[in-house]
């Protein structure tokens, strides 16, 4: 019987069964027919349906098109819900339509889409998600009673890797908009940022599926290495290509300036209209994104200038966990038969479905239950990755480095084939075919027909640590120092200059100076000029200035900025000014204008303003804008306002109008309001928003409220939603509450979140506490919790601790201020006598990344009892120290030292120093120096110095007995 006439009831509604369909094509046709009928019944256009479902227009159009491949399960679910259809029967049809005989991509089979001739990449429809870095998902166990009780013979055979149904989340809508823009002809880029195994790569894969239907190509540049491959073939990227930069740190984070060059090349690709459209998609862990986007020091190099520019405005942040709406969508797919999602939902109660599906729990279980040899390999790989070794860890290094990770008894128990057996154990896949430490076989780089492009022989065998275990190890082992075999193996078997340099830095931070020198020397031999300066620095720290200068000279000859800067400083320090300027000019020629600026600052300290202005002029001519600002200020202070103004205008022309504002502020302070106002206007016209605000304040002070408001509205019309809010604050400060409130409302309506904060403060000052909380909550909903904090503190000061805690708890829901709010809650509970509640809040803050609350509680308890470490303070310091807080560790070390337990004080300080805490190394040196001084003082008056707690007690007893 045709299934169109086979009806059954589900959830009280008549729906058509999908079971009667045997052919995928028939199931797909039925699926589309049902969706089309419901769309027509709802009188929705496809564009309107896409907007209501939160999908891209192209995605929805393809879902209804008979010429396109089947839509994804997530698309079917979203469309069904929007059309008020039951998802289950439609998803059953979808499962039938996408089984082994799935419909191929129409774009590929018909030859539609762009040609790949001369380009790089292959059609998206021919790519496999797992080859592109999408994690294989945790499979469902055969027996529901015990997830890990299967024997090897009891496992179900798997012919291909399967992906669970896809659940769309807010970041998918942002991606869909970018893909739609690319499909319409505009080049676009997005980098998905989040923790390990949060679904970044899967989101990219799902996003490009509409482009697969249009025949786009996908280029995944990985061989011979990520950055080299990308740079070599960037010019061959043709229009309608997706550039796939999974784990983008391997590309834009490459050392030796390669990452910067690649970022510049990507920017050129994006902005070249002749090569549009292209879509660049990347993924990054949050820690890498923060490092690349951090602003550099004004007086130092900028190692990620191009990368920061490339990433600006192109990051899409993924949450660690699914929100409530996404969980509901996952539950619907699970109810419709998605066994993988159902299994994940049963076993992950914290919303971390992506991590669970990637096999995280089983990976951790395998790691924690590993045999001693397997655990030694995992610890070696964890340490290698966290300290700088690349993605593929060479097997030869691993075999030698793992030796000292085993105890003597464990080593004695090893057989001759222990390494191979340990590799086999760690390479055994967990659910989802993800192994803790799997073998990788890098591709051999072969010569092109013209004899170029070949590699240096066969690549060395290597293995790769699961990235979830990598992230776990980075936290769990952050305070541990690798044993000697690790450093020896690194020196023997590693030869990538960047890796050697990073390992050398890690060794130096942990007090392994000799290994640091050897690793840096090998990096230098491999061509790393950056390592020359670092090696010189180590010799300088050891007091060998002659060897250091020789190395700095070599670095300077290679154009290294650190070498040039050191030589310039050294010559300046010894009064050899001409030589100092010579090295600084060399630095300018090498593109390092800041060296001349540094030299100018040193000269200013020694010879005053007059001695440094010529150097500032040279630095400014070399493009160092901060030198231009310093020079302008110097000329103004010398009384040459005309030249100062000319320099400030030069800075404004180069994009730095802040110098004009600085001069305007000085004129205002001197009482020259006419000149100040003219300069503020000039700076505002040059794009300095702060100058506009200063100008508005001047107009208000002059009583010209009309022009102040006109300037504010002009700024608001130009897109500055905060201008009206600032004017409202000025009116509020002047006591004009009615006008202030009206302007605050107008600014809030225009999108200023700070205006909501201003309204909260205004209502609070008027005694309207409920109104104040209303606006504070609205501001918090938009991510600004300042008003909530202020109100909570006011409630606390008024004695309303319950209401204060409630407001702090509301603030704790926002990631950016969670730890501050939890810290306040801990202090509130401590003051109320709820010690357990205070510790609970402090630990939650520590879990969120801040140990400050634990420290504050410890300090309060010490003060309460009047003794060092008393009142439970010592235990709290221990907790904070275990989480890596160096201040808490220092307090513990001093407690042990004051108690006479020098051995324990040394042990704690050494432990932290081994973890790379340089302050702990300094503390250890300080303790030993103090003991030496005390020992000398004690013996000088005939008293022995107790070297341990036991010795101190014996000495005390002997004194009592003698008396």
N, C-alpha and C positions, 0 to 999 in steps of 0.2 A: 504493500500500500504506500502511496506517495505520502510523505510526511506532512505535506500541507494539510492533509485531512486527519492527521494523527494528533489529537489534542490531549493535553493533560493539565491538571490544575497544580499551581505552585503558589504558595502564599496567598491562596484565595483568589487568584486571577487565572483566567484561561490563557495559556501560552502554547505555542507550537513546539513540539519536541524536536530535537536535533538528531535523535538516534537513527531516524530512517535514512539519513544521508550516508552513502558509502563513498562517494567520490569527493575529493577536496574541492574541485571546481564547482560542483553543485552546492556544497555547503557554503562556499564563499558567495555564490550568487544569491542564495537564500538569505544569508546574513545581510548583504547589501540591500536586498529587496525590503526586508523588515525595517531596516534603518531609514530607507527612503520613504516608505509609507508613513512612518511615524513623523518624519520631518515635515512631510506635506500636510499631515493632519495638524501639526502644531503651527503651520504657516510660518516656518522659519527659513530664511535664506541660509546658505552654507556659511556665509560670513558671520551672520548673527549666531548661528549654532556654535561656530568656533569661539566666538567671544564668550558665550555663556558657559561653554565647556572648559574654557581656559586652555584651548589648543590653538595651534597655528592654522591659518586659513588653508595653507597648502596641505597640511596633515589631514584636515577634515575633507577637503576636496578629493584627495587620494583615497580616503576611506570609502567614498561613494563611487569612485571611478572603476569601471570594469577593465580598464587597461593598466591599472596599477596593481602592485603586489598586495597581499592581504595587509590590513592595518595591524598595529600592535594590539595586544590584549588590553593595555592601558587605554589606548585610544577608544576601543570598543566599549570599555567600561565607562569612560567619561561621557561619550556620546549617548550611551544607553541611559545613564542617570539623568542627563539633561533632557532627554526626550521622554522621561518618566516610564521607561521600559525596564522589565526585570532583567538584570545582567546575566543571570545564570544560563538560560537557554542560548543567549547570544554568544556567550563565551564558550559554550559547548560547540556551537557552530564554528566559532573561531578556531578551537582546538582541532576540529576535523579538517578545516580548511588549511591549516598550517602543519599538518603531520608530514611524514617523510616525503610525500610527493607534493611538496608545496609548490605554489605558482611561482615561476621565476620572475625576475624583474623585467617589466615590460620595456624599460628604457634600454636594458642591455640586449634582450633578445631581438628587439626591433632595430637595433643600431642607432637609436635616438641618442641625442646628447652630444657633447663635444668630443672631438677626436683626441686621442692620447699621443698622436704622432709627434715625436720630438719632445714630448713632455715627460714628467715623472708621475708615478702613481699608477693605480689601476682602478677600474670601476668599483664604486662602493659596494655594489651588489655582489661582487666577487670576493669581498673581504670577509674574514671571520672575526667576530668580536673578541674571542679569546686570544687571537694572534695580535690584536691591537692593545692588549693589556687589560681587558675586562676580566675581572676575577671570575673563575668558575664558581658557581654557587654551591653551597653546601647541599648535598643530596639528602633525600629522606631515607632513614634507616628502614630495613626490611621489617624488623620487629619493633613494635611500638613500646614493648615493655622495657627494653634496655637499648639505648641508642648506640652503645659501644660494645654490644655483646656478639656482634657478627663474627663468624669465622671467615677466613679467606674464601672458602668454598661456598659460603652462604650469601656472598654479595651478588647483587644482580649484575649481569653483564651490561656494559654501557657501550653502545656503538658510537655515540656522539655526545658531546657536552651540551647540556641544556641550560637555558637561562630561565629564571622564574619570570612571572608576569611583572611588567614594569609599572610602578606607582609614580605618578607625576606629583612633583612637589613645586613650591614657589619658584625655585631656580630654573625649573624646566620651562616656565613661561618666558623668563628672560632669554634663555637659549633659543626658544622657538622664534622670538622676535628677531634675533640676530640671523637665524637661518632664513627666515622669510625675507629679510633685507638682502641677504646674499643671493637668494633665489631671484630676487627682483633686479639684481645687477650691481649691488654695492659690495665692496670688500669689507669684511668684518673680522673681528678677533675677540675671543673670550678665553680667559684662563679660569678654570674652576678650582677654588681654593678650599681646602678642608683637611681633616685628619685622615689617617690611613683607613682604607676600606669603607669610606662613607658613600660611595656610589658616584665618584667624579667621572671616571672613565665610562661607566655604563650610561650616565646622563649624556655624555658627548656622543656615544654611539647611537642612542635613541634619537638624539636631536638631528643627526645627519640623514636619517632614513628618508625624509621627503626629498632630499637631494639625490639619493640613490635612484628614486623614481624618475629623476630628470637626467640620469646618466652621468652625474658628476664623478670625478676621480678622487681618490684618497691617496695621499703620499705620506708614508711613515718612514722618515729618514733615520735609519739606525746603524747602517753598516758602511764603512768599517767601524766608526764610532758615531755616537749621536751628533755632536757638534760639527765634526768634520764632514759627515755626510750631508748635513743640512746646508752648510756653507758651500760645499762643492757644487750642489745641484740646485741651489736657490734660483739661479737664472733660468732653469728649465721648467719652472712652475708655470703652467698655462692657465688661462681663465677656466672657471668652473672646476677648481681643484680645492679639496680640503687638505690643509697642511696639518698633520696629526702630530702634536708634540706632547704625547703622554709622558708624565713625570718630567716636566719642563726644566727642572733643575739640572738635568743632564745636558741640556742645550744652553740656556741662558746663564747657567751658573758655572760654565766651563772656565778654567783658569787661563792665565797667560793672555788675557784680553780677548780670547775666542768668544766667550759668552757675550761680551759687549759688541763685537763685530757682528755676531749673529743677530743680536737684538736690533742693531741698526739695519741689517739686511731685511729683517722681517718688517720693520717700519717702512722701508722703501717699497717692499712688495705691497703693503697695505695701501700706500698712498699713490701708487702708480696707476693712473686711470687706464693705461693701455693693457694692463694685465688683469683688470677687474672683470668679473668678480672672483675673489678667492675668499675662503673662510679658514682662519687659523684657530685651531682649538688646542688648548693645553690644560694640564692639571698640575697643581702644586700643593704640597703640604703647607699648612699655615705658617710653620716656622720659617720655611724658605721665603714665602711671600713677604713676611715681616722683615727679614734680613735684606731682601732686594729693594724694598720700598723705604727703608729707613733713611732719613736725611743724613748726609755726611757732615762731618765737622767743617766749619767754615775755613779752618786753617789746615786742612788735610786733603788727601786725595779722595776722589769720588769713584769707588770701584764699580758701582752699578748704575752710573748715570743713564746709559742707554736703556738698560733693563727697566729701571724705574719709570722712565718716560714711556716705554712700550706698555708697561702694565697699568699705567695711570688710566683709570676709568674703564678698564677692561677686565676687572676681576669680578667673578660671581662666587659668593661665599656659600658653601654648603653647611648645613647644621650637622652635628654629630648624630643626632637622633631624629626619627620621624616624628612629626607633630601629630596631634590628635586626628586631624582631618586625613592625613596620609595613612595613619594606622587604620582608620575606617575603610579607606580605599583598599588597603592590603587585605583586610579581613573579607571584603567583598570578593576579591579575586580568589582568596583561599576557599571561601564558601562555594565558589564556582568551580573548584576542582584543582587549584594550584597547590600541589602537595608541598612544594618547597617553601612557599610563603606560609602555609599553614604550620609547617614544622618550625619555621623561624619564629612565628608569632607565639607558639607554645613555649618556646625556650628563651625568649629575650623579652623580659618584662620592662626594660628601660627604653624601648623604642629604637634600639640600635640594630635594626633588622639587617642593614647592609653589612655590618661587621660580622654578624652571625652567619649570614649567607656566604660570606667569604671564607668561612671555616675558622673564624677566630677562636671559639671555645675549644674546638678539637686541637687546634695548633697549640694552645696553651697547655692543654692536658698532655699532649705528646711531649712538649718541652719539659714540663714538670716531672714527668714519669720516665724521662729518657735514661738510658744506661749511662754509666760514667763516661765511656768514650764518646757516645753521641752527644751528651751534654757538653763535653769539652769542645767538640766541633761547633756546637751552637753558640757557646760563650765566645769562642774565638771569632766566629763570624759576626756576632753582635758587636764585640769590641772593635773589630776591623771597620765595620760600617759606621759606627758612631764616631770614630776617630779620623775617618777620612778616606778609607779604601773605597774604590769604586763599586759599582753595582755587582760586577762579577768578581768574586773572590777566588784567586788562583788556588788550585788544589795543592800545589807544591808548598805554597805558603801555609795553607791550612794544616797540612800534615805536620810540619815542623813546629808551627806556632802552638798547636794544641798540647804539646808535650807537658808543659808546666802547669796546665790547667787540671792535670791529674795528680792525685796524691801518690805517695810512694807505693802504698798498698795497691792502688788502682793500676799503676803502671806495671807492677810485678804480675798482676793478673792478666795482662794483655797477651793475646796470641799474635802470631806473625802477621795475620791478616786483619788486625783490629781496625785499621783505617778504612779499608774497603767495606768491612761489615758496618762500621759506624755510618759511613756514607749511605749505605743501602738502607739503614734504619731511618736516618733523617730524610732520605729521599722518598720514603713510602708515603703516598698521598693520603691526606685526610679527606673528609667529606668535601666534595666539590673539586677533587683532583688537585688540591693545593698542598704542596709538600713544605715541611719546615725548612729544609735546606736541599734544594734540588740541583742536579747537574745541569749545566747549560753547555751547549756546543756552539760557540761563536762561529759564524760563517767565515770561511776562507775568502779573503779579498783577492780576487783574481785580476790579472792584467787585462787592460783593454786591448783591442786589436792593434792599436798603435804603440803598444809596449808600455803604456803609462798606467798608473792607478793600482799597481800591484802592492801587496803587503810584504811583510818581512817573514815569510814562511807561514807554517801552520800556527793558528792561535793556540795559546796554552789552555789546557783543560781548566774549567772553573766551575764554581757553583754559585747559587744565588739564594740569599736568605729571604724568607717570606716577609713582605714589608710590614705585616702586622707584628711579627716577632721582632723585626728591626726596631719598630717604634716602642714595643714593650721593653726591649733590652736597653734602649736609650734612656728610659726612665729608671728601670730596675738596677742597672749597672753604672749609673752616672757617676757614682762616687768611688768606683773601683778602678784600680790601675792594673793594666795587663801585666803578666809575668815576663821574666827575661826572655823566654823562648819566643814570645810575640815580637819583641823588638828585633831579636836576632833574625827571625824568619823574614820580617819586613825588610831588613837590610839585605838579606841574601836573595830574596825572590821577587820583590816588587821593583818596578823600574819606571813607573809613570811619575814624572816630576811633580805634578800637582798632589798626587797621593803621598809621595815621600815628604813633601813640604808640610802638608797637614799633619802627618804622623809625627814629624819632628816637632812641630809646635805643641802637639799633645804631650809628647815626651818631656819637653822643656817645662810645661806647666805642672807636670807631675814630679819634677825634680830629677828626671832621668837625662841629665845634661849631656853625658857622654854619648848616649844613644841619639839624642837630638843632633849633636854635631855630626855623627856618622851618617845619619839619614840625610841631613842637609848637604853634606859633602857629596853623597851619591846623587842627590837631586841636582846639584851644581854640575856634576859630570854629565848628567842627562840633559843639560841645557837650560836649567832654571836660573835666570838672573835674579828673580825675586828671592831665591834661597841664599844667594850670596850675601845680601844685606842682613838676612836673619842670622846666618852663620857668623857674620861679623859682630852682630849684636851680642851673641852668646860669648864670643871671645872678649868683647868689651866688658861684659858683666863679670867675667872671671878675672879681669884686671890685665889682660894681655892686649893693651891698646895697639901695640905694634902689629900684631897679627890682624886685629880688627881693621886698622887703617888700610892694610894691604888688600883685604877683602872688599872694603868699601870702595877702594880705588878701582878694583876690577868691576864692581857693580856699576860705578859711575861711568866707566868706559863703555859699558853695555847700555847706557842710557837709563839706568834704574834710578827712579826719583829718590828713593830712600838713601842710596849711596851718594847722590849729588847733594841732598839736603844735609847729610852728616858732614860731608867734607866742607860745605859752605859754613855750617855752624862751627865746626872745629877751627877753620881758618879765622872766622870772626872772633871766636873766643880767645884765640892767641894773638889777636891784633893784626893778622895778615889780611887786611881788608880788600886789597886788590885781588888776591887769590879767591877770597870768599865770593866776591862779585863775579869772578870768572866762572866759578862752579854754578852760581845761581843763573848766569846767562846760558850756560850749557843746559840747565834744567828747563829754561824757557824754550830753547831750541827743541827740546825733547817733548814740549807740550805741557810742562809742569810749572805754570806761572806762579803757583802758590809758594814755591821755594824762595823766590825773590821777596814775596810778601813776608814769609817767615824771617828772612834775613833782615828785612826792614824793621820788624818788631824787635829783633835782637839788638839792632843798632840803636833803636829808640831808647832801649833800656840803658845802653852804655853812653850814648852821645847826645841824647835828647832829640827833639822834633827836627831840628835843622839837619841832623845827621842822617835822618832816615827818609826825608822827603824825596830825594833823588831816586832812592830804591823803590819807593812807593810809585813814583812815576813810571819806572821801568816795569814794575809788576802790573800796573794798570794798563800800560801799552800792550802787555802780553795777554790781556784779557781777564785779569783777576779783578772782578767788580768790587770785591770788598776792599781792595787796595785803593780803588777810586774813591770809595766812601771815606776811608780813613784820611786820604789826602785832602778831600774837600773839608772835612772837619778840622784838619790841621791848619789849612789856610784860613779858615774862618777864625780860629783861635789866635792866629797870628795877625788878625786884623785885616786880611785881604779878602773882604767879602765878595768882591767882583769875581776873583778867580775861583773862590769856593762855589759861587753860583754857577759859573761856567762848567766846573767839574761836575756839579750835581746834575746839570742839564745833560751832560754827556752820559752820566749814569742812567738817567731817565730814558735817553734815546736807546740805551742798550738793555732796557727792560727793568731798570732798578730805580723806580721813582721814590723809593724810601729815603734817599739822600736828600731830596727836596723837602720831604716832610721833616727830616731831622733839622734842616736849616730853618724851616718855618717854626718848628717848636722852639728852637733857640731864640728866634726873633720875638716870639710871643712871650717867652720868659723874660726877655730883656725889656718888654713893654712896647716894642715896635709892632703894634697890632696891624697897621696898614700893610707893612711888608709881609708880616706873617700870613695875613689873609690872602694876599696875592700869591704867595708861595704854596699855601694850602690848595688854592684853586688850580694852580699849575700842576701840582702833584696829583690832584684828583683827576684832572683831565688826562694825565698820563697813566691812569689806572690804579692809583693808590686809594683803596677804599677807606682806609683809616684817615687819610687826609680829608676826605669828604665829611666824615664824622666830626673831625676837629673843626672844619669850616662851619658845620651846622651849629656846633657848640658856641663858636665865636659869634655867630649871628644871633643866637639866643641870648648870650651875655650882653650883646649890644642892644637888646630889646626888639630886634627885628624878627619876631616870631613868624611873620608871614613868609619871609624869604627862607627861613629855616625849614618851614613846612614844605615850601615849594621845592627846595633842594632834596628833601627827603622823598617827596613824591616822584621827583625826577629819577632818583636812584631806584625807587621801587618800580617805576615804569621800565627801567633798564634791566630789570630782573633781580635786583637786590631786595629780597623780601625782608631783610633785617633792618632796612633803613627806617621804616615807619616805627618799628619797635624801639629803636634807639631814640627817636624823637619823643616817643611816648615816655620813655624813661626820663628824659630831660624834663618833660612837662610834669611828671610825677614828682621829681626832685624839687621842682619849683612850687609844688603844692597845688597845681591845677589838676585835681583828681579826675574831674569830669572829662576834660580833653584827653588826659592820659589814657583813661579807660577806653574811650572811643577809638583812639589810635591803636591801642593794644589789640582791640577786637578786629580792626581793619587789617593790621599786620598778620594776625592769626588766620584770618580768612584768606590772606594772600599766601599762606604756607609757612609762616615763621613759627617754628616750635618754641623759640625763645620768648615769643610774645605770650604764649600760654603760661610760661614761667613768670613773666612779668605780671600777668593778671593774677596769678596765685599770690604773689608777694603783695600786690595792691590790695586784694581782698583780705589778706591776713592782717595787714596794717590797719585796715578799716574795722577789724574785729569780726569779719565774716568768715569764721573758721570753716564752715561747710562749703562755702563758695571757694575758699582757698584750696581745699582738698579736691574739689571738683576739677579745678583747672590743673592742679598738680598731677592728678591721675591722668588727665588728658595728655599732658606733656610727657608723662612716663610711658604712655601707650605709644608715643612717637619716638621713644628712646632717650628722652631727657629726664633724668631723675633728680636734678639739682633741687627742684622745688619740694619733692618728697623728702629729701634729706633735711632741708631747712625746716619744713613743718615738723618732721619727727623730732628734731633737736629742740624746737620750741615746746612741743608737747612734753618732752623729757624734762626740760627746764621748769615747766609748770607742774611737774610731778605726776603727769598722766603717762606712766610708763607703759601701760597696756596699749594705749593708742599709739604711742611712739613706736613700740615694737611692731605693731600692725603695719605702720607706714614703712618701717625699715624692711619688713618682710616683703612688702609690695615692691620696694626698690630692688630687693635681692633677685627678683625675676629677670632683671636686665643683666645680660652678660657682662657689660663693661663695668658695672659697679657692684656686682654680686659680692665680691670679697669685702668691700668697704661696708656694705649693709650688714653682712654677717658678723663683721667685726663689731659694729655698733650693737647688734643684738646680743653678742657674747658679753659685752661690757654691761649692758642693761641687766642681763640676768645675773651677772656676778654681783652687781650692786644690790640686787634684790635678794641675794643670798642663795640663788639657785645655781650652785656650783656645777652640778651635772649638766644642766641646761646650757650654762655658759661654755662648758667644754665641748658639748655637742655642736653648738654654733661655731666655735673656733675650729673644730675639726672639719666642718663643712667648708669653712673658708679655706682651710689648708688644702682640702681636696680640689677646690676651685682654683688653687694656684698661689695662695698667699698665707704665709705662716705668721703674719703680723699679729693676728688675734691671739694665737698661742703665746707669743712673746709678751703681749700686753697683759694677759691673764697672769702669766708667771711673775711679771714685775709687780702687779697688784698684790699677789699673794705673798711675795717677799716683803713688801712694804707693810702688809697687815701684821706679819709675825715678827718683823724686824730682824730677820736672819737670812743669810745668803742661801738661796735654794730651798728655804723652808716653806711650809704651808702647801706642799705639793708643787712648788715652782720648779724644782729640779726635774720632775717627771715631764712637765710641759716643755722645758728646754730640751729634754732628750727627744721628745716627739718632733719638735721643730727642727732639731739638728738632723734627725733621721730623714727628714724631708729636704735636706740640703741647705738649711738656713745657716749661713756662716757666722752670723752674730750669735745665734743660740749655741753653736758649737764653741765659739770663743768663750762664752760664759761658762759652759761646762768645763772646758779646759782649765780656766782660771779657778773654778771651784775645786777641781781635783788638785791643782797646784797648791792652792791655799790650805787644803787639807793635808798636804804633804805627800799625796799619792802621785809622785812624779811619773811613775811608769804609766799609769792610766792617762795622765795628762798628755804624755808623749804619744801614747797609742792613738788617742783621739785626734790629736793634731796631725800625726802622720797619716792616719786614715783619710782625713780631709785633703791633705796635700797630695796623696796618691790619686784622689779624685779630680785633681786639677785646680784646687782652691789655692791660689797663690797667697791669699791673706793668711791661710792656715800655715803655709810654709814660713811666712814672716813671723807669725805668732810663735811657732816652734823655735825659730832662731832667737826670738826675744826671751822666751822662757829659759833657754839654755844660757844665754848671756847673763840673765838675772841670777841664775843659780851660781854661775861662775863668780859673779861679783859678791854674792852673799857668802859663798864659800871662802873667798879671800878675806872678807870682813870678819867672818866668824873665827877663822884660824888666827887672824891678827890679834884677837883678844883672848885666844886660848880656848875657844869653844868649838866643838865639832859641829858640822852641819849635817842634819839628817838627810840622807839621800832617798829615803823611802818612808812610807807611813809607819812601817814596823820599826825602822831605825829611830824615827822621831818619838814613838811611844817608849822605846827602850831608854832613850836619852832622858825623857821626862820622868820615867820611873826612877832612874838612877839619881836624878837631881832630888826627887822627893826623899829617897832613901838616905842620901847624904845629909839632907837637912834635918 
